[in-house]
Amino acid sequence: MPNIIHYRNRCIGCGICYELQPELWRMSKKDGKATLLRAVKKKDVYVLELTRHHVQKSKETAEACPVRIIKVN
């Protein structure tokens, strides 16, 4: 299964991920950064296993991120 990886510590809080995929992302009211919902923290990154339904849109979201901190593999 493909994964989406989020390097949250480098997030600038632009919100494009939330705009493109609100079912997977939220913007934190605490620090203004994006949060990948239901993700598991592994070291300094957050990882979420994707369903086939979310893979293509997640790739588009990763490409839209201005600081390139979202990866799909």
N, CA, C and O atoms as a DFTB+ gen file, in Angstrom:
292 C
 N C O
     1  1       0.836      -1.189       0.000
     2  2       0.000       0.000       0.000
     3  2       0.879       1.249       0.000
     4  3       1.883       1.290       0.712
     5  1       0.530       2.243      -0.765
     6  2       1.304       3.486      -0.781
     7  2       1.102       4.286       0.516
     8  3       0.081       4.169       1.194
     9  1       2.104       5.090       0.824
    10  2       2.074       5.934       2.012
    11  2       2.201       7.392       1.623
    12  3       2.764       7.726       0.580
    13  1       1.672       8.251       2.472
    14  2       1.931       9.674       2.363
    15  2       2.769      10.047       3.584
    16  3       2.473       9.639       4.708
    17  1       3.804      10.816       3.345
    18  2       4.736      11.209       4.399
    19  2       4.714      12.729       4.513
    20  3       4.783      13.441       3.512
    21  1       4.616      13.210       5.740
    22  2       4.540      14.656       5.988
    23  2       5.658      15.067       6.946
    24  3       5.738      14.573       8.071
    25  1       6.516      15.974       6.488
    26  2       7.591      16.524       7.310
    27  2       7.046      17.776       7.998
    28  3       7.337      18.901       7.590
    29  1       6.262      17.564       9.032
    30  2       5.504      18.644       9.663
    31  2       6.382      19.755      10.235
    32  3       5.992      20.922      10.198
    33  1       7.543      19.420      10.755
    34  2       8.407      20.441      11.362
    35  2       8.849      21.505      10.359
    36  3       9.258      22.595      10.760
    37  1       8.773      21.204       9.061
    38  2       9.152      22.176       8.028
    39  2       7.949      22.880       7.390
    40  3       8.112      23.663       6.454
    41  1       6.757      22.605       7.892
    42  2       5.529      23.180       7.342
    43  2       5.494      24.693       7.574
    44  3       5.864      25.175       8.644
    45  1       5.041      25.437       6.551
    46  2       4.909      26.889       6.674
    47  2       3.452      27.311       6.872
    48  3       3.166      28.498       7.032
    49  1       2.541      26.356       6.860
    50  2       1.132      26.644       7.138
    51  2       0.385      27.341       6.019
    52  3      -0.535      28.114       6.288
    53  1       0.753      27.091       4.775
    54  2       0.081      27.756       3.650
    55  2      -1.350      27.252       3.452
    56  3      -2.203      27.995       2.966
    57  1      -1.621      25.991       3.824
    58  2      -2.967      25.442       3.760
    59  2      -3.380      24.801       2.453
    60  3      -4.532      24.388       2.321
    61  1      -2.485      24.700       1.476
    62  2      -2.855      24.113       0.183
    63  2      -3.253      22.642       0.336
    64  3      -4.149      22.171      -0.365
    65  1      -2.604      21.922       1.233
    66  2      -2.950      20.511       1.444
    67  2      -4.382      20.380       1.956
    68  3      -5.130      19.509       1.512
    69  1      -4.754      21.240       2.880
    70  2      -6.118      21.224       3.412
    71  2      -7.140      21.626       2.337
    72  3      -8.227      21.053       2.265
    73  1      -6.791      22.595       1.521
    74  2      -7.694      23.024       0.457
    75  2      -7.933      21.919      -0.561
    76  3      -9.053      21.749      -1.043
    77  1      -6.881      21.164      -0.890
    78  2      -6.991      20.110      -1.897
    79  2      -7.558      18.807      -1.358
    80  3      -8.251      18.089      -2.079
    81  1      -7.272      18.490      -0.096
    82  2      -7.712      17.220       0.487
    83  2      -8.198      17.400       1.923
    84  3      -7.544      16.922       2.850
    85  1      -9.302      18.061       2.123
    86  2      -9.761      18.288       3.497
    87  2     -10.102      17.005       4.254
    88  3     -10.195      17.010       5.481
    89  1     -10.288      15.906       3.521
    90  2     -10.564      14.643       4.199
    91  2      -9.314      14.047       4.859
    92  3      -9.426      13.166       5.711
    93  1      -8.118      14.525       4.467
    94  2      -6.871      14.008       5.042
    95  2      -6.110      15.023       5.890
    96  3      -5.230      14.643       6.661
    97  1      -6.434      16.293       5.759
    98  2      -5.638      17.334       6.406
    99  2      -6.495      18.265       7.256
   100  3      -7.681      18.453       6.987
   101  1      -5.881      18.844       8.280
   102  2      -6.461      19.918       9.081
   103  2      -5.353      20.927       9.363
   104  3      -4.169      20.589       9.388
   105  1      -5.764      22.159       9.572
   106  2      -4.815      23.199       9.955
   107  2      -4.916      23.369      11.467
   108  3      -6.005      23.570      12.005
   109  1      -3.786      23.288      12.140
   110  2      -3.760      23.385      13.590
   111  2      -4.035      24.814      14.050
   112  3      -3.414      25.760      13.565
   113  1      -4.960      24.963      14.979
   114  2      -5.224      26.274      15.568
   115  2      -4.111      26.652      16.537
   116  3      -3.918      27.827      16.849
   117  1      -3.383      25.649      17.007
   118  2      -2.332      25.873      17.996
   119  2      -1.085      26.511      17.384
   120  3      -0.563      27.489      17.920
   121  1      -0.604      25.964      16.265
   122  2       0.632      26.489      15.666
   123  2       0.499      26.890      14.196
   124  3       1.469      27.354      13.597
   125  1      -0.690      26.718      13.608
   126  2      -0.919      27.133      12.227
   127  2      -0.383      26.201      11.167
   128  3      -0.472      26.504       9.977
   129  1       0.173      25.072      11.570
   130  2       0.725      24.118      10.608
   131  2      -0.309      23.064      10.235
   132  3      -1.298      22.861      10.939
   133  1      -0.055      22.399       9.112
   134  2      -0.938      21.329       8.657
   135  2      -0.728      20.075       9.489
   136  3       0.381      19.786       9.938
   137  1      -1.819      19.334       9.687
   138  2      -1.777      18.071      10.405
   139  2      -2.377      16.999       9.511
   140  3      -3.497      17.149       9.022
   141  1      -1.646      15.933       9.297
   142  2      -2.119      14.795       8.509
   143  2      -2.948      13.905       9.429
   144  3      -2.417      13.287      10.352
   145  1      -4.238      13.845       9.174
   146  2      -5.157      13.122      10.052
   147  2      -4.871      11.620      10.064
   148  3      -4.558      11.022       9.034
   149  1      -4.984      11.036      11.232
   150  2      -4.797       9.590      11.458
   151  2      -3.392       9.098      11.129
   152  3      -3.182       7.893      10.991
   153  1      -2.430      10.003      11.002
   154  2      -1.054       9.605      10.685
   155  2      -0.331       9.146      11.954
   156  3      -0.685       9.528      13.069
   157  1       0.675       8.327      11.749
   158  2       1.508       7.832      12.840
   159  2       2.849       8.555      12.776
   160  3       3.459       8.658      11.712
   161  1       3.298       9.051      13.915
   162  2       4.591       9.740      13.956
   163  2       5.705       8.702      14.023
   164  3       5.716       7.837      14.898
   165  1       6.649       8.806      13.076
   166  2       7.820       7.936      13.033
   167  2       9.036       8.834      12.930
   168  3       9.284       9.442      11.889
   169  1       9.786       8.914      14.005
   170  2      10.910       9.852      14.126
   171  2      10.369      11.260      13.969
   172  3       9.537      11.679      14.774
   173  1      10.804      12.002      12.973
   174  2      10.360      13.386      12.797
   175  2       9.346      13.557      11.675
   176  3       9.097      14.680      11.238
   177  1       8.760      12.467      11.202
   178  2       7.781      12.553      10.109
   179  2       6.489      11.857      10.510
   180  3       6.452      11.039      11.429
   181  1       5.434      12.210       9.788
   182  2       4.135      11.568       9.993
   183  2       3.827      10.741       8.755
   184  3       4.005      11.203       7.628
   185  1       3.360       9.506       8.974
   186  2       3.115       8.566       7.882
   187  2       1.681       8.051       7.963
   188  3       1.183       7.698       9.032
   189  1       1.036       8.021       6.798
   190  2      -0.327       7.498       6.707
   191  2      -0.404       6.570       5.507
   192  3       0.013       6.931       4.407
   193  1      -0.940       5.370       5.721
   194  2      -1.166       4.442       4.616
   195  2      -2.376       4.930       3.831
   196  3      -3.431       5.205       4.404
   197  1      -2.218       5.035       2.527
   198  2      -3.278       5.557       1.661
   199  2      -4.102       4.446       1.040
   200  3      -3.596       3.358       0.763
   201  1      -5.362       4.731       0.828
   202  2      -6.191       3.837       0.035
   203  2      -5.957       4.188      -1.441
   204  3      -5.447       5.267      -1.745
   205  1      -6.311       3.322      -2.317
   206  2      -6.156       3.597      -3.757
   207  2      -6.921       4.855      -4.161
   208  3      -6.509       5.600      -5.051
   209  1      -8.024       5.064      -3.493
   210  2      -8.871       6.227      -3.776
   211  2      -8.128       7.551      -3.559
   212  3      -8.402       8.526      -4.259
   213  1      -7.200       7.602      -2.608
   214  2      -6.514       8.841      -2.258
   215  2      -5.150       9.036      -2.927
   216  3      -4.572      10.117      -2.809
   217  1      -4.625       8.044      -3.613
   218  2      -3.257       8.122      -4.131
   219  2      -3.067       9.253      -5.137
   220  3      -2.171      10.077      -4.955
   221  1      -3.859       9.320      -6.168
   222  2      -3.661      10.322      -7.213
   223  2      -3.809      11.735      -6.666
   224  3      -2.982      12.599      -6.955
   225  1      -4.842      11.976      -5.886
   226  2      -5.059      13.311      -5.320
   227  2      -3.935      13.664      -4.345
   228  3      -3.547      14.829      -4.256
   229  1      -3.412      12.693      -3.624
   230  2      -2.303      12.942      -2.700
   231  2      -1.035      13.318      -3.459
   232  3      -0.253      14.145      -2.989
   233  1      -0.829      12.722      -4.619
   234  2       0.317      13.101      -5.451
   235  2       0.182      14.541      -5.923
   236  3       1.159      15.290      -5.936
   237  1      -1.023      14.926      -6.309
   238  2      -1.269      16.306      -6.728
   239  2      -1.054      17.273      -5.559
   240  3      -0.509      18.361      -5.741
   241  1      -1.478      16.877      -4.384
   242  2      -1.285      17.698      -3.189
   243  2       0.198      17.856      -2.888
   244  3       0.655      18.954      -2.571
   245  1       0.947      16.773      -2.985
   246  2       2.390      16.826      -2.737
   247  2       3.079      17.772      -3.718
   248  3       3.970      18.530      -3.333
   249  1       2.671      17.727      -4.975
   250  2       3.262      18.614      -5.981
   251  2       2.892      20.080      -5.744
   252  3       3.666      20.977      -6.079
   253  1       1.722      20.322      -5.173
   254  2       1.265      21.688      -4.931
   255  2       1.921      22.329      -3.708
   256  3       1.923      23.553      -3.577
   257  1       2.469      21.521      -2.825
   258  2       3.087      22.049      -1.598
   259  2       4.285      22.919      -1.970
   260  3       5.216      22.435      -2.615
   261  1       4.280      24.197      -1.576
   262  2       5.362      25.102      -1.981
   263  2       6.723      24.787      -1.354
   264  3       7.755      25.186      -1.892
   265  1       6.735      24.089      -0.244
   266  2       8.014      23.756       0.399
   267  2       8.369      22.275       0.260
   268  3       9.350      21.809       0.840
   269  1       7.568      21.541      -0.509
   270  2       7.830      20.132      -0.857
   271  2       8.083      19.245       0.373
   272  3       9.066      18.505       0.426
   273  1       7.181      19.334       1.355
   274  2       7.342      18.541       2.574
   275  2       6.361      17.379       2.634
   276  3       6.239      16.722       3.667
   277  1       5.664      17.122       1.534
   278  2       4.732      15.999       1.441
   279  2       5.253      15.066       0.353
   280  3       5.540      15.490      -0.766
   281  1       5.368      13.789       0.703
   282  2       5.855      12.788      -0.248
   283  2       4.864      11.627      -0.310
   284  3       4.270      11.249       0.700
   285  1       4.698      11.074      -1.495
   286  2       3.863       9.884      -1.683
   287  2       4.744       8.805      -2.294
   288  3       5.385       9.021      -3.322
   289  1       4.773       7.629      -1.645
   290  2       5.547       6.510      -2.205
   291  2       4.813       5.211      -2.025
   292  3       5.308       4.160      -2.433
